[in-house]
Amino acid sequence: MTHFPPPVPRPAPVDVVLPCLDEAAALPWVLARIPAGWRAIVVDNGSTDGSAEIARGLGATVVHEPRRGFGAACHAGLLAADADIVCFCDCDASLDPALLTPFVHAVQDGTSDLVLGRRRPQGRGAWPPHARAGNAVLARMLRRRTGLRLHDLGPLRAARRTALLGLGLTDRRSGYPLQMVVRAADAGWRVEERAVPYRPRTGRSKVTGTWRGTWHAVRDMRAVLQQPPFAPCMEETAR
């Protein structure tokens, strides 16, 4: 009797990285909106409300990142991913991960290298005025630095995993999303922006919900814009 080895599981076609800090109330809705066949990677960044257990119980892959910081959580998820295309989405129910489907198609088709969601607020409190103003200032600074005519630096995005690793991203705080865009521009990537609805988040905001949080985010991002131009490397980095 011939014995065949068990089949090796194939990676999901898309991995969705969801940085998470105390998002127990939002997780069921967010994970239910992940497109069929995609894998949700919830990166727990020190939650104390049982977020990790809830995510695991709902079928998500859970990664623990003890270093606090949005960038630290995002990069831990990127390193844990093995799909060809990796998406990023906030875990607070302000953005619908199902909206990533056309983003992924644009990357798969080769029409874009990095697709970003331009947030369109839906309802009162979806995007506080101070956070919107800070985002607009950074978008203008980004335009001067890279020439990219973007309007938003939101967290909903998609790109190929190996290409993202090749950017050698180093920021582990609020500057991570901006550094990704700046280095992609330096590397000559085709960066596209698509409008997406932006809902009031579930639970308390850790960053843009306060003036202090917004200021720290703007400070981190300004530091990224002051970095010298990035020289693209051909090899992946696991930093």
QUIHUJO-V690298 format. One record per residue. RES is the residue in one small letter. OMEGA is omega in degrees with one decimal (999 if undefined). NEAR is the number of other C-alpha atoms within 12 Angstrom. Layout:
((RES | OMEGA | NEAR) (RES | OMEGA | NEAR))
This chain:
((m | -178.6 | 3) (t | 178.5 | 4) (h | 178.6 | 6) (f | 177.5 | 7) (p | 178.9 | 7) (p | 179.9 | 6) (p | 177.8 | 7) (v | -179.2 | 7) (p | 178.0 | 9) (r | 177.3 | 13) (p | 174.4 | 17) (a | -179.0 | 21) (p | -179.2 | 26) (v | 171.5 | 36) (d | 178.3 | 40) (v | -179.7 | 52) (v | -177.0 | 49) (l | 176.8 | 52) (p | -169.1 | 45) (c | 171.8 | 49) (l | 178.7 | 39) (d | -179.8 | 29) (e | -176.2 | 38) (a | -176.5 | 31) (a | -175.3 | 24) (a | -171.5 | 31) (l | -178.4 | 45) (p | 179.6 | 27) (w | -177.8 | 24) (v | -176.6 | 37) (l | 177.1 | 39) (a | -177.7 | 22) (r | 176.1 | 26) (i | -179.0 | 35) (p | -179.0 | 24) (a | 178.8 | 17) (g | 176.7 | 19) (w | 179.0 | 33) (r | 174.7 | 37) (a | 175.7 | 46) (i | 179.0 | 46) (v | -179.4 | 52) (v | -179.1 | 47) (d | -173.5 | 41) (n | 177.5 | 35) (g | -178.5 | 25) (s | 177.3 | 26) (t | -176.3 | 15) (d | 179.1 | 20) (g | -178.2 | 21) (s | -176.8 | 34) (a | -179.0 | 35) (e | 178.7 | 26) (i | -179.5 | 28) (a | 179.5 | 38) (r | 178.9 | 23) (g | 178.8 | 17) (l | 173.2 | 24) (g | 179.8 | 21) (a | 168.0 | 30) (t | -177.1 | 29) (v | 176.3 | 31) (v | 178.6 | 33) (h | 176.2 | 31) (e | -175.3 | 30) (p | 179.0 | 18) (r | -179.4 | 20) (r | 177.1 | 24) (g | -179.2 | 30) (f | -179.9 | 40) (g | 178.7 | 35) (a | -179.9 | 35) (a | -179.9 | 40) (c | -176.0 | 49) (h | 175.4 | 46) (a | 177.1 | 36) (g | 178.0 | 39) (l | 179.5 | 44) (l | 179.4 | 30) (a | -177.5 | 29) (a | 173.4 | 37) (d | 177.1 | 27) (a | 178.0 | 29) (d | -178.8 | 27) (i | 179.9 | 39) (v | 176.1 | 45) (c | 175.7 | 49) (f | 179.3 | 52) (c | 174.0 | 43) (d | -174.6 | 40) (c | -174.1 | 47) (d | 179.1 | 35) (a | 174.5 | 34) (s | -179.9 | 35) (l | -177.7 | 40) (d | -179.2 | 35) (p | 176.5 | 42) (a | 178.4 | 29) (l | -179.2 | 32) (l | -176.7 | 38) (t | 177.9 | 32) (p | 175.4 | 28) (f | -179.1 | 37) (v | 179.0 | 39) (h | 179.8 | 23) (a | 178.2 | 26) (v | 179.0 | 31) (q | -178.5 | 23) (d | -179.9 | 15) (g | 179.0 | 19) (t | 178.5 | 18) (s | 175.4 | 26) (d | 178.9 | 34) (l | 179.2 | 42) (v | -177.7 | 43) (l | 175.9 | 39) (g | 173.8 | 38) (r | -172.6 | 29) (r | 174.5 | 32) (r | -173.5 | 22) (p | 179.3 | 25) (q | 176.9 | 17) (g | -178.8 | 14) (r | 175.1 | 13) (g | -177.8 | 22) (a | -177.7 | 27) (w | -176.1 | 30) (p | -177.2 | 26) (p | -178.0 | 18) (h | 178.6 | 23) (a | 178.9 | 31) (r | 179.2 | 29) (a | 178.1 | 20) (g | 178.3 | 32) (n | -179.7 | 33) (a | 178.1 | 23) (v | -179.3 | 24) (l | 178.4 | 39) (a | 177.3 | 30) (r | 178.0 | 22) (m | 178.1 | 28) (l | 179.7 | 33) (r | 178.5 | 22) (r | -175.9 | 17) (r | -171.2 | 27) (t | -173.9 | 29) (g | 178.9 | 18) (l | -179.7 | 27) (r | 178.6 | 23) (l | -179.5 | 33) (h | -173.2 | 27) (d | 175.8 | 38) (l | -175.1 | 43) (g | -173.5 | 41) (p | -178.7 | 40) (l | -174.1 | 44) (r | -179.7 | 51) (a | 177.5 | 45) (a | 177.2 | 45) (r | -174.2 | 38) (r | -176.7 | 37) (t | 178.6 | 24) (a | 178.2 | 30) (l | 178.1 | 43) (l | 179.6 | 34) (g | 177.8 | 27) (l | 177.6 | 36) (g | -176.1 | 31) (l | -174.4 | 36) (t | -178.0 | 28) (d | 179.7 | 31) (r | 178.9 | 30) (r | -176.1 | 31) (s | -179.1 | 36) (g | -176.1 | 38) (y | -179.3 | 37) (p | 179.9 | 45) (l | 179.0 | 44) (q | 177.5 | 39) (m | -178.4 | 44) (v | -178.7 | 46) (v | -178.3 | 45) (r | 174.7 | 39) (a | 178.1 | 37) (a | 178.2 | 30) (d | -179.0 | 26) (a | 178.0 | 26) (g | -179.9 | 22) (w | 170.5 | 27) (r | -176.2 | 24) (v | -176.9 | 34) (e | 179.1 | 33) (e | 179.5 | 29) (r | -179.1 | 28) (a | 177.5 | 25) (v | 176.4 | 30) (p | -177.5 | 26) (y | -173.7 | 32) (r | 170.9 | 22) (p | -177.5 | 26) (r | 173.0 | 33) (t | -179.4 | 26) (g | -174.7 | 21) (r | 177.9 | 21) (s | 178.0 | 28) (k | -174.2 | 26) (v | -169.7 | 26) (t | 178.7 | 29) (g | -179.2 | 25) (t | 175.5 | 20) (w | -178.6 | 20) (r | 179.3 | 17) (g | 178.4 | 23) (t | -179.7 | 29) (w | 179.3 | 25) (h | 178.7 | 24) (a | 178.9 | 35) (v | 178.6 | 34) (r | 179.4 | 22) (d | -176.7 | 29) (m | 176.4 | 34) (r | 177.7 | 28) (a | 177.6 | 23) (v | -178.2 | 32) (l | 179.4 | 32) (q | 179.0 | 20) (q | 177.8 | 20) (p | 179.1 | 14) (p | -178.3 | 19) (f | 174.5 | 26) (a | -176.8 | 18) (p | 175.6 | 23) (c | -177.6 | 19) (m | -176.9 | 14) (e | 176.7 | 13) (e | 174.4 | 19) (t | 179.8 | 20) (a | -180.0 | 20) (r | 999 | 17))
